[in-house]
Amino acid sequence: MDNGCEYCAYYAYDEEDEEYYCDVYMDEDDAAKLAQGHYRSCPYFKSGDEYAVVRKQM
């Protein structure tokens, strides 16, 4: 599944573990569905590009 996590607003860096992780709250069922590939793309994806809206207006 190519969900583009590195461009997601919920993709956060944990300094203690020195790694990135998904910071969206999911229950166990949703996390299992996502891990097993039941979705074509991540249903929680939110663009972290703050300038995307501005580029569309230009």
mmCIF file as gemmi writes it, N, C-alpha and C atoms, coordinates in Angstrom:
data_model
loop_
_atom_site.group_PDB
_atom_site.id
_atom_site.type_symbol
_atom_site.label_atom_id
_atom_site.label_alt_id
_atom_site.label_comp_id
_atom_site.label_asym_id
_atom_site.label_entity_id
_atom_site.label_seq_id
_atom_site.pdbx_PDB_ins_code
_atom_site.Cartn_x
_atom_site.Cartn_y
_atom_site.Cartn_z
_atom_site.occupancy
_atom_site.B_iso_or_equiv
_atom_site.pdbx_formal_charge
_atom_site.auth_seq_id
_atom_site.auth_asym_id
_atom_site.pdbx_PDB_model_num
ATOM 1 N N . MET Axp A 1 ? 0.846 -1.179 0 1 0 ? 1 A 1
ATOM 2 C CA . MET Axp A 1 ? 0 0 0 1 0 ? 1 A 1
ATOM 3 C C . MET Axp A 1 ? 0.891 1.24 0 1 0 ? 1 A 1
ATOM 4 N N . ASP Axp A 2 ? 0.735 2.068 -0.987 1 0 ? 2 A 1
ATOM 5 C CA . ASP Axp A 2 ? 1.503 3.302 -1.082 1 0 ? 2 A 1
ATOM 6 C C . ASP Axp A 2 ? 0.608 4.44 -0.615 1 0 ? 2 A 1
ATOM 7 N N . ASN Axp A 3 ? 0.726 4.804 0.652 1 0 ? 3 A 1
ATOM 8 C CA . ASN Axp A 3 ? -0.169 5.815 1.197 1 0 ? 3 A 1
ATOM 9 C C . ASN Axp A 3 ? 0.501 7.156 1.405 1 0 ? 3 A 1
ATOM 10 N N . GLY Axp A 4 ? 1.786 7.29 1.121 1 0 ? 4 A 1
ATOM 11 C CA . GLY Axp A 4 ? 2.46 8.576 1.217 1 0 ? 4 A 1
ATOM 12 C C . GLY Axp A 4 ? 2.538 9.107 2.631 1 0 ? 4 A 1
ATOM 13 N N . CYS Axp A 5 ? 2.848 8.256 3.593 1 0 ? 5 A 1
ATOM 14 C CA . CYS Axp A 5 ? 2.893 8.68 4.994 1 0 ? 5 A 1
ATOM 15 C C . CYS Axp A 5 ? 3.806 9.883 5.21 1 0 ? 5 A 1
ATOM 16 N N . GLU Axp A 6 ? 4.908 9.954 4.478 1 0 ? 6 A 1
ATOM 17 C CA . GLU Axp A 6 ? 5.854 11.04 4.705 1 0 ? 6 A 1
ATOM 18 C C . GLU Axp A 6 ? 5.268 12.409 4.368 1 0 ? 6 A 1
ATOM 19 N N . TYR Axp A 7 ? 4.134 12.452 3.649 1 0 ? 7 A 1
ATOM 20 C CA . TYR Axp A 7 ? 3.473 13.712 3.32 1 0 ? 7 A 1
ATOM 21 C C . TYR Axp A 7 ? 2.252 13.964 4.182 1 0 ? 7 A 1
ATOM 22 N N . CYS Axp A 8 ? 1.995 13.087 5.136 1 0 ? 8 A 1
ATOM 23 C CA . CYS Axp A 8 ? 0.785 13.168 5.954 1 0 ? 8 A 1
ATOM 24 C C . CYS Axp A 8 ? 1.013 14.066 7.178 1 0 ? 8 A 1
ATOM 25 N N . ALA Axp A 9 ? -0.004 14.806 7.553 1 0 ? 9 A 1
ATOM 26 C CA . ALA Axp A 9 ? 0.072 15.678 8.723 1 0 ? 9 A 1
ATOM 27 C C . ALA Axp A 9 ? 0.172 14.878 10.013 1 0 ? 9 A 1
ATOM 28 N N . TYR Axp A 10 ? -0.254 13.633 10.009 1 0 ? 10 A 1
ATOM 29 C CA . TYR Axp A 10 ? -0.214 12.796 11.206 1 0 ? 10 A 1
ATOM 30 C C . TYR Axp A 10 ? 1.091 12.005 11.354 1 0 ? 10 A 1
ATOM 31 N N . TYR Axp A 11 ? 2.013 12.171 10.432 1 0 ? 11 A 1
ATOM 32 C CA . TYR Axp A 11 ? 3.285 11.448 10.468 1 0 ? 11 A 1
ATOM 33 C C . TYR Axp A 11 ? 4.234 12.228 11.365 1 0 ? 11 A 1
ATOM 34 N N . ALA Axp A 12 ? 4.445 11.748 12.569 1 0 ? 12 A 1
ATOM 35 C CA . ALA Axp A 12 ? 5.196 12.491 13.579 1 0 ? 12 A 1
ATOM 36 C C . ALA Axp A 12 ? 6.499 11.793 13.922 1 0 ? 12 A 1
ATOM 37 N N . TYR Axp A 13 ? 7.48 12.589 14.322 1 0 ? 13 A 1
ATOM 38 C CA . TYR Axp A 13 ? 8.789 12.063 14.711 1 0 ? 13 A 1
ATOM 39 C C . TYR Axp A 13 ? 8.865 11.97 16.226 1 0 ? 13 A 1
ATOM 40 N N . ASP Axp A 14 ? 9.256 10.824 16.729 1 0 ? 14 A 1
ATOM 41 C CA . ASP Axp A 14 ? 9.426 10.603 18.158 1 0 ? 14 A 1
ATOM 42 C C . ASP Axp A 14 ? 10.915 10.683 18.47 1 0 ? 14 A 1
ATOM 43 N N . GLU Axp A 15 ? 11.316 11.743 19.176 1 0 ? 15 A 1
ATOM 44 C CA . GLU Axp A 15 ? 12.732 11.952 19.469 1 0 ? 15 A 1
ATOM 45 C C . GLU Axp A 15 ? 13.287 10.881 20.404 1 0 ? 15 A 1
ATOM 46 N N . GLU Axp A 16 ? 12.453 10.376 21.288 1 0 ? 16 A 1
ATOM 47 C CA . GLU Axp A 16 ? 12.913 9.36 22.227 1 0 ? 16 A 1
ATOM 48 C C . GLU Axp A 16 ? 13.271 8.054 21.514 1 0 ? 16 A 1
ATOM 49 N N . ASP Axp A 17 ? 12.402 7.613 20.606 1 0 ? 17 A 1
ATOM 50 C CA . ASP Axp A 17 ? 12.652 6.379 19.848 1 0 ? 17 A 1
ATOM 51 C C . ASP Axp A 17 ? 13.443 6.624 18.564 1 0 ? 17 A 1
ATOM 52 N N . GLU Axp A 18 ? 13.577 7.895 18.178 1 0 ? 18 A 1
ATOM 53 C CA . GLU Axp A 18 ? 14.265 8.304 16.954 1 0 ? 18 A 1
ATOM 54 C C . GLU Axp A 18 ? 13.69 7.638 15.712 1 0 ? 18 A 1
ATOM 55 N N . GLU Axp A 19 ? 12.36 7.682 15.601 1 0 ? 19 A 1
ATOM 56 C CA . GLU Axp A 19 ? 11.693 7.154 14.416 1 0 ? 19 A 1
ATOM 57 C C . GLU Axp A 19 ? 10.355 7.847 14.215 1 0 ? 19 A 1
ATOM 58 N N . TYR Axp A 20 ? 9.826 7.71 13.002 1 0 ? 20 A 1
ATOM 59 C CA . TYR Axp A 20 ? 8.534 8.291 12.677 1 0 ? 20 A 1
ATOM 60 C C . TYR Axp A 20 ? 7.421 7.284 12.947 1 0 ? 20 A 1
ATOM 61 N N . TYR Axp A 21 ? 6.239 7.795 13.238 1 0 ? 21 A 1
ATOM 62 C CA . TYR Axp A 21 ? 5.074 6.937 13.442 1 0 ? 21 A 1
ATOM 63 C C . TYR Axp A 21 ? 3.81 7.703 13.066 1 0 ? 21 A 1
ATOM 64 N N . CYS Axp A 22 ? 2.719 6.979 12.893 1 0 ? 22 A 1
ATOM 65 C CA . CYS Axp A 22 ? 1.42 7.577 12.589 1 0 ? 22 A 1
ATOM 66 C C . CYS Axp A 22 ? 0.773 8.012 13.902 1 0 ? 22 A 1
ATOM 67 N N . ASP Axp A 23 ? 0.449 9.293 14.012 1 0 ? 23 A 1
ATOM 68 C CA . ASP Axp A 23 ? -0.058 9.875 15.249 1 0 ? 23 A 1
ATOM 69 C C . ASP Axp A 23 ? -1.581 10.003 15.276 1 0 ? 23 A 1
ATOM 70 N N . VAL Axp A 24 ? -2.265 9.341 14.374 1 0 ? 24 A 1
ATOM 71 C CA . VAL Axp A 24 ? -3.733 9.41 14.358 1 0 ? 24 A 1
ATOM 72 C C . VAL Axp A 24 ? -4.284 8.365 15.334 1 0 ? 24 A 1
ATOM 73 N N . TYR Axp A 25 ? -5.362 8.72 16.032 1 0 ? 25 A 1
ATOM 74 C CA . TYR Axp A 25 ? -5.965 7.787 16.98 1 0 ? 25 A 1
ATOM 75 C C . TYR Axp A 25 ? -6.832 6.789 16.218 1 0 ? 25 A 1
ATOM 76 N N . MET Axp A 26 ? -6.534 5.505 16.35 1 0 ? 26 A 1
ATOM 77 C CA . MET Axp A 26 ? -7.331 4.432 15.735 1 0 ? 26 A 1
ATOM 78 C C . MET Axp A 26 ? -7.632 3.397 16.804 1 0 ? 26 A 1
ATOM 79 N N . ASP Axp A 27 ? -8.789 2.766 16.679 1 0 ? 27 A 1
ATOM 80 C CA . ASP Axp A 27 ? -9.048 1.648 17.582 1 0 ? 27 A 1
ATOM 81 C C . ASP Axp A 27 ? -8.353 0.406 17.016 1 0 ? 27 A 1
ATOM 82 N N . GLU Axp A 28 ? -8.369 -0.673 17.758 1 0 ? 28 A 1
ATOM 83 C CA . GLU Axp A 28 ? -7.639 -1.884 17.357 1 0 ? 28 A 1
ATOM 84 C C . GLU Axp A 28 ? -8.139 -2.457 16.038 1 0 ? 28 A 1
ATOM 85 N N . ASP Axp A 29 ? -9.442 -2.393 15.808 1 0 ? 29 A 1
ATOM 86 C CA . ASP Axp A 29 ? -10 -2.937 14.568 1 0 ? 29 A 1
ATOM 87 C C . ASP Axp A 29 ? -9.507 -2.167 13.345 1 0 ? 29 A 1
ATOM 88 N N . ASP Axp A 30 ? -9.511 -0.838 13.427 1 0 ? 30 A 1
ATOM 89 C CA . ASP Axp A 30 ? -9.04 -0.028 12.307 1 0 ? 30 A 1
ATOM 90 C C . ASP Axp A 30 ? -7.547 -0.233 12.058 1 0 ? 30 A 1
ATOM 91 N N . ALA Axp A 31 ? -6.769 -0.329 13.127 1 0 ? 31 A 1
ATOM 92 C CA . ALA Axp A 31 ? -5.33 -0.55 12.979 1 0 ? 31 A 1
ATOM 93 C C . ALA Axp A 31 ? -5.053 -1.899 12.317 1 0 ? 31 A 1
ATOM 94 N N . ALA Axp A 32 ? -5.814 -2.915 12.683 1 0 ? 32 A 1
ATOM 95 C CA . ALA Axp A 32 ? -5.639 -4.237 12.08 1 0 ? 32 A 1
ATOM 96 C C . ALA Axp A 32 ? -6.03 -4.22 10.603 1 0 ? 32 A 1
ATOM 97 N N . LYS Axp A 33 ? -7.129 -3.557 10.267 1 0 ? 33 A 1
ATOM 98 C CA . LYS Axp A 33 ? -7.553 -3.462 8.866 1 0 ? 33 A 1
ATOM 99 C C . LYS Axp A 33 ? -6.5 -2.747 8.024 1 0 ? 33 A 1
ATOM 100 N N . LEU Axp A 34 ? -5.937 -1.676 8.577 1 0 ? 34 A 1
ATOM 101 C CA . LEU Axp A 34 ? -4.921 -0.921 7.853 1 0 ? 34 A 1
ATOM 102 C C . LEU Axp A 34 ? -3.667 -1.767 7.655 1 0 ? 34 A 1
ATOM 103 N N . ALA Axp A 35 ? -3.255 -2.48 8.685 1 0 ? 35 A 1
ATOM 104 C CA . ALA Axp A 35 ? -2.058 -3.32 8.606 1 0 ? 35 A 1
ATOM 105 C C . ALA Axp A 35 ? -2.238 -4.501 7.65 1 0 ? 35 A 1
ATOM 106 N N . GLN Axp A 36 ? -3.457 -5.028 7.549 1 0 ? 36 A 1
ATOM 107 C CA . GLN Axp A 36 ? -3.719 -6.179 6.69 1 0 ? 36 A 1
ATOM 108 C C . GLN Axp A 36 ? -3.988 -5.782 5.245 1 0 ? 36 A 1
ATOM 109 N N . GLY Axp A 37 ? -4.053 -4.488 4.966 1 0 ? 37 A 1
ATOM 110 C CA . GLY Axp A 37 ? -4.217 -4.028 3.589 1 0 ? 37 A 1
ATOM 111 C C . GLY Axp A 37 ? -5.652 -4.021 3.094 1 0 ? 37 A 1
ATOM 112 N N . HIS Axp A 38 ? -6.613 -3.8 3.979 1 0 ? 38 A 1
ATOM 113 C CA . HIS Axp A 38 ? -8.012 -3.755 3.575 1 0 ? 38 A 1
ATOM 114 C C . HIS Axp A 38 ? -8.372 -2.454 2.853 1 0 ? 38 A 1
ATOM 115 N N . TYR Axp A 39 ? -7.501 -1.464 2.908 1 0 ? 39 A 1
ATOM 116 C CA . TYR Axp A 39 ? -7.757 -0.179 2.258 1 0 ? 39 A 1
ATOM 117 C C . TYR Axp A 39 ? -6.802 0 1.09 1 0 ? 39 A 1
ATOM 118 N N . ARG Axp A 40 ? -7.252 0.635 0.019 1 0 ? 40 A 1
ATOM 119 C CA . ARG Axp A 40 ? -6.375 0.95 -1.111 1 0 ? 40 A 1
ATOM 120 C C . ARG Axp A 40 ? -5.401 2.06 -0.713 1 0 ? 40 A 1
ATOM 121 N N . SER Axp A 41 ? -5.862 3.013 0.054 1 0 ? 41 A 1
ATOM 122 C CA . SER Axp A 41 ? -5.015 4.076 0.578 1 0 ? 41 A 1
ATOM 123 C C . SER Axp A 41 ? -5.48 4.379 1.998 1 0 ? 41 A 1
ATOM 124 N N . CYS Axp A 42 ? -4.677 5.067 2.739 1 0 ? 42 A 1
ATOM 125 C CA . CYS Axp A 42 ? -4.981 5.334 4.142 1 0 ? 42 A 1
ATOM 126 C C . CYS Axp A 42 ? -6.205 6.237 4.264 1 0 ? 42 A 1
ATOM 127 N N . PRO Axp A 43 ? -7.227 5.811 5.003 1 0 ? 43 A 1
ATOM 128 C CA . PRO Axp A 43 ? -8.428 6.639 5.152 1 0 ? 43 A 1
ATOM 129 C C . PRO Axp A 43 ? -8.201 7.835 6.072 1 0 ? 43 A 1
ATOM 130 N N . TYR Axp A 44 ? -7.073 7.872 6.761 1 0 ? 44 A 1
ATOM 131 C CA . TYR Axp A 44 ? -6.785 8.964 7.693 1 0 ? 44 A 1
ATOM 132 C C . TYR Axp A 44 ? -5.826 9.997 7.113 1 0 ? 44 A 1
ATOM 133 N N . PHE Axp A 45 ? -5.406 9.802 5.871 1 0 ? 45 A 1
ATOM 134 C CA . PHE Axp A 45 ? -4.427 10.702 5.273 1 0 ? 45 A 1
ATOM 135 C C . PHE Axp A 45 ? -4.945 12.133 5.247 1 0 ? 45 A 1
ATOM 136 N N . LYS Axp A 46 ? -4.106 13.044 5.716 1 0 ? 46 A 1
ATOM 137 C CA . LYS Axp A 46 ? -4.405 14.474 5.677 1 0 ? 46 A 1
ATOM 138 C C . LYS Axp A 46 ? -3.14 15.153 5.206 1 0 ? 46 A 1
ATOM 139 N N . SER Axp A 47 ? -3.213 15.88 4.137 1 0 ? 47 A 1
ATOM 140 C CA . SER Axp A 47 ? -2.028 16.499 3.563 1 0 ? 47 A 1
ATOM 141 C C . SER Axp A 47 ? -1.371 17.437 4.56 1 0 ? 47 A 1
ATOM 142 N N . GLY Axp A 48 ? -0.084 17.28 4.736 1 0 ? 48 A 1
ATOM 143 C CA . GLY Axp A 48 ? 0.671 18.144 5.627 1 0 ? 48 A 1
ATOM 144 C C . GLY Axp A 48 ? 1.234 19.357 4.909 1 0 ? 48 A 1
ATOM 145 N N . ASP Axp A 49 ? 0.917 19.481 3.623 1 0 ? 49 A 1
ATOM 146 C CA . ASP Axp A 49 ? 1.393 20.604 2.817 1 0 ? 49 A 1
ATOM 147 C C . ASP Axp A 49 ? 0.509 21.814 3.079 1 0 ? 49 A 1
ATOM 148 N N . GLU Axp A 50 ? 1.004 22.751 3.862 1 0 ? 50 A 1
ATOM 149 C CA . GLU Axp A 50 ? 0.23 23.928 4.234 1 0 ? 50 A 1
ATOM 150 C C . GLU Axp A 50 ? 0.007 24.881 3.062 1 0 ? 50 A 1
ATOM 151 N N . TYR Axp A 51 ? 0.804 24.756 2.024 1 0 ? 51 A 1
ATOM 152 C CA . TYR Axp A 51 ? 0.713 25.684 0.904 1 0 ? 51 A 1
ATOM 153 C C . TYR Axp A 51 ? -0.097 25.151 -0.269 1 0 ? 51 A 1
ATOM 154 N N . ALA Axp A 52 ? -0.669 23.96 -0.15 1 0 ? 52 A 1
ATOM 155 C CA . ALA Axp A 52 ? -1.438 23.365 -1.255 1 0 ? 52 A 1
ATOM 156 C C . ALA Axp A 52 ? -2.631 24.239 -1.637 1 0 ? 52 A 1
ATOM 157 N N . VAL Axp A 53 ? -3.319 24.77 -0.668 1 0 ? 53 A 1
ATOM 158 C CA . VAL Axp A 53 ? -4.486 25.613 -0.939 1 0 ? 53 A 1
ATOM 159 C C . VAL Axp A 53 ? -4.065 26.913 -1.627 1 0 ? 53 A 1
ATOM 160 N N . VAL Axp A 54 ? -2.969 27.468 -1.192 1 0 ? 54 A 1
ATOM 161 C CA . VAL Axp A 54 ? -2.49 28.729 -1.77 1 0 ? 54 A 1
ATOM 162 C C . VAL Axp A 54 ? -2.113 28.525 -3.229 1 0 ? 54 A 1
ATOM 163 N N . ARG Axp A 55 ? -1.459 27.403 -3.541 1 0 ? 55 A 1
ATOM 164 C CA . ARG Axp A 55 ? -1.072 27.135 -4.936 1 0 ? 55 A 1
ATOM 165 C C . ARG Axp A 55 ? -2.302 26.978 -5.824 1 0 ? 55 A 1
ATOM 166 N N . LYS Axp A 56 ? -3.385 26.433 -5.308 1 0 ? 56 A 1
ATOM 167 C CA . LYS Axp A 56 ? -4.604 26.284 -6.111 1 0 ? 56 A 1
ATOM 168 C C . LYS Axp A 56 ? -5.244 27.634 -6.393 1 0 ? 56 A 1
ATOM 169 N N . GLN Axp A 57 ? -5.087 28.583 -5.503 1 0 ? 57 A 1
ATOM 170 C CA . GLN Axp A 57 ? -5.708 29.912 -5.662 1 0 ? 57 A 1
ATOM 171 C C . GLN Axp A 57 ? -4.947 30.787 -6.629 1 0 ? 57 A 1
ATOM 172 N N . MET Axp A 58 ? -3.705 30.441 -6.924 1 0 ? 58 A 1
ATOM 173 C CA . MET Axp A 58 ? -2.881 31.287 -7.811 1 0 ? 58 A 1
ATOM 174 C C . MET Axp A 58 ? -3.212 31.065 -9.249 1 0 ? 58 A 1
